[in-house]
Amino acid sequence: MNRTHFEHALIGAVMMLVAWAILALLDVPGAALIAFAIPVVWFLARECTSHEYRLGVARGWRWGKKLPVRWWEGVARGWTRDSMLDWVTPALVCLLLLYAIQLGIGAFLT
């Protein structure tokens, strides 16, 4: 693991806690689960987009031109251990936070 994995985990945790606090204050049903989904999907989409750009650059893409990548290639190609950990790490941290919230630790804040 490298520094970016820890940074992504911290950013994901902050995103989740802020979203959860706002949704809980608004009394939205399922606030914790919605707050969990936000950073997980955010980092997954970020990594897929990063893969699309890397593939495009490898194929000679330049700014202003159409990206020579099919719609599914960002999801299916280019995954490395590093890129996988860039979204799995925040997902696991947010899953632990979701578990803690569901156990009632968050009851003190709502």
N, C-alpha and C positions, 0 to 999 in steps of 0.2 A: 504494500500500500504506500501511496505517496501523499504529499501534502494536499493535492487537489481533492482526494477522496475525503479527507477530514474536513476540508473547507465545504465541500458539497453537503456533507452530513450536517454540519453546523448550519449552513444556509437553509437546508431542507427543514431542520428542526425549528428554526426561527420562523420560516414561512408557515409551517403547520401550526405552531403555537399562536401566531398572530391571527391566522385565519380562523382557528378554533375560538379564540377569545372574541373576535368580532361576531362570528356566527352564534356563539353561545349567548352573547349579550343581546342579540336580535332574536333569541329563542327559536332558532331554526332547528327543526327535527333532524337528527343525524349529523349534527355539526361536527363531531369528531371524525366521522368517516369521510365527510366532504373535505374537511381540512387535511386529512391523510392523503386523499387523492390528488390534491393540488400540487404539492411538491414532487410526488412520485411521477405524475404525468409530465410535469414541467421538465424534470431531468431526463426522462425517457425521450421526450420530443427534442430536447437539446442535443442529445447524443445521436439520434437519427438524423437530424439536420447537419450535424458535424460530419457524419459519414457521407451524406450526399455531397457536401462541399469538397471533401477529400477525394471522392471518386471523380467529381467534375474536374478538379484541378489536375488529377492524374490523366484525365482524358483531354487535356488542353483547353479547358474552359477559361474564359477571361470575363471580367466584369463587363456587363452590358450585353453579353451574349446569352442565349438560352442554355440553361444547365443541361448537359448531355447525360442525364440520369433518369432512369425510369422511376415511376412513383413508388415502387416497392423496394428499390435497391438500398435506400437508407436504413430500412429495417432489417433486410436480409444479408447485407454485405458490410464488411469493414469492422466487424466487432472484434475487439482485442480484449485481453484481460483488463487492461487499463480502462477502456471505454465501458466495459461491463461494470467494473467497480465504481465508475463515476456515477452510475444511477442506482446500482444495487445498495451501495453504502447509505445514501440518504433514504432509500426505501426501507432498509432494515431499522435505521434509527427512528424513522417515522412510525414504523410498525410497533416498535417498543413504546413510543410515546402514546400511540393509539391504545395499546394494551393497558398502559398505566392510566390513561383517561377512563377507559372502560371499567377498570377495577374500582374507580371511585376516587382516585387521587385528585382528579380534577373537580370533585364535588366541593372542595374548599374554595375554589375560585369562582364557582357559579352560584 
